[in-house]
Amino acid sequence: MKNKSVFLNGIAAGIPIGLGYFAVSFSLGIVARKAGLSPLQGFIASWFNLASAGEYALFTSIEQLVTYIEVAVITFVVNARYLLMSCALSQRFSPETPFFHRFFVAFGITDEIFGVSIAQKGALNPCYNYGAMAVAVPLWSIGTALGVIAGNMLPQMAVDALSVALYGMFIAIIIPPAKKNMTLAAAVAVSFALSWGFSVLPFVRELSSGNRTIILTVAISAVLAYLKPVKSEAEN
């Protein structure tokens, strides 16, 4: 299939993804506005981050005035799964695919783009990813910028109310899989409990929220990976 046709197929796959991203990133824009970012800053942050959880961690860290190192570490930890996705997707390219194609495709990896890309049959053409990214990335970034603009125009009460919508999105993400997997449900419950505990216990409550998040994310993930490792297909 010619590159142009593959690119157009990628655009077709990217349209519904981009529309969903627009709605989510608009709520992120409200959070960015609370952190003091301008529409242009929100646009740039979304263009280079492309992750709802990662951007939420970024914006809330900025709002709480944590250090640059904390911002970098927490964003890296929250977005670490994309390293695995990029490595997995790279194996789907033909051996002759140049490095720069692998690099730019990895830059545009999100959960949804990874899903539609890995489902393609045969060797993956980078033009497919470029087509999906051509729609999804701009809509994600524009949604954030418009969210910041809306936050600047709306009264503070409305901004506070809209910022809660993002919490609802995260709850909607974790509850369905948690209902099917008791290990995941336990991880969610432990995360909630320890997050609250870290905010009230002596010594640890003195840490910044960024450091508390980093410690809990790494510790809980490591413990569960040791106690309940994901079984391979052969083991299943």
Secondary structure by P-SEA (a helix, b strand, c coil): ccaaaaaaaaaaaaaaaaaaaaaaaaaaaaaaaaacccaaaaaaaaaacccaaaaaaaaaaaaacccaaaaaaaaaaaaaaaaaaaaaaaaaccccccaaaaaaaaaaccaaaaaaaaaccccccaaaaaaaaacaaaaaaaaaaaaaaaaaaccaaaaaaaaaaaaaaaaaacaaaaaacaaaaaaaaaaaaaaaaaacccccccccaaaaaaaaaaaaaaaaaaaccccccccc
